[in-house]
């Protein structure tokens, strides 16, 4: 199965770094779903929960207070 590298960072630290099969998060215009090889994108993130489906089949949840999302075909930051 195809994966995408995900980094969730704050100004102080790296919160999550790993491979994922899917990422869902609250974008400025609504909920966003990101799969591997997604079209490049930069947008604002609203406060809410980021759901990361990890490559091993698990799920990670991270609360964000807002920020910027950058999507490349092989990386989400």
C-alpha positions as CSV (number, residue, x, y, z in Angstrom):
1,X,0.0,0.0,0.0
2,X,1.2,3.5,-0.8
3,X,2.2,5.8,2.0
4,X,3.0,9.5,2.6
5,X,5.4,10.9,5.1
6,X,3.7,13.1,7.7
7,X,5.3,15.6,10.0
8,X,3.3,17.5,12.6
9,X,5.4,20.3,14.2
10,X,4.9,23.2,16.6
11,X,7.2,26.2,17.1
12,X,8.9,24.2,20.0
13,X,9.0,20.6,18.9
14,X,8.3,17.7,16.5
15,X,4.9,16.2,17.6
16,X,4.5,13.4,15.1
17,X,6.7,12.0,12.3
18,X,6.0,8.9,10.4
19,X,4.4,7.1,7.4
20,X,0.7,7.2,6.8
21,X,-1.9,6.0,4.4
22,X,-4.4,8.8,5.0
23,X,-4.6,12.2,6.9
24,X,-7.8,14.1,7.8
25,X,-7.7,17.6,9.2
26,X,-9.8,20.8,9.5
27,X,-8.8,23.0,6.6
28,X,-9.8,26.6,6.2
29,X,-12.6,25.8,3.7
30,X,-13.7,22.5,5.5
31,X,-12.5,19.0,6.3
32,X,-9.5,17.9,4.1
33,X,-8.6,14.3,3.3
34,X,-5.0,13.7,2.1
35,X,-3.9,10.4,0.4
36,X,-0.4,9.6,-1.0
37,X,0.4,11.4,-4.3
38,X,-2.1,14.2,-3.5
39,X,-1.9,17.4,-5.6
40,X,0.5,20.0,-4.0
41,X,-1.4,22.3,-1.7
42,X,-0.8,25.0,0.9
43,X,-3.7,26.2,3.1
44,X,-4.5,27.3,6.6
45,X,-5.6,24.8,9.3
46,X,-8.4,25.6,11.7
47,X,-8.3,24.5,15.3
48,X,-9.3,20.8,15.6
49,X,-8.2,17.3,15.5
50,X,-5.8,15.8,12.9
51,X,-6.4,12.1,12.3
52,X,-3.5,10.1,10.9
53,X,-3.9,6.5,9.7
54,X,-0.5,5.1,10.1
55,X,1.2,2.6,7.7
56,X,0.9,-0.2,10.3
57,X,-2.9,0.2,10.4
58,X,-3.1,2.2,13.6
59,X,-4.5,5.7,14.1
60,X,-2.9,8.8,15.8
61,X,-4.9,11.9,16.8
62,X,-3.2,15.3,17.3
63,X,-5.1,18.4,18.4
64,X,-3.9,21.6,16.5
65,X,-4.8,25.2,17.4
66,X,-4.3,26.3,13.8
67,X,-1.4,26.7,11.5
68,X,-0.3,26.0,7.9
69,X,-0.6,22.8,5.9
70,X,1.8,22.0,3.1
71,X,1.1,19.0,0.9
72,X,3.6,17.5,-1.6
73,X,3.0,14.2,-3.4
74,X,5.1,12.3,-0.9
75,X,5.1,14.6,2.2
76,X,2.6,16.4,4.5
77,X,3.8,19.0,6.9
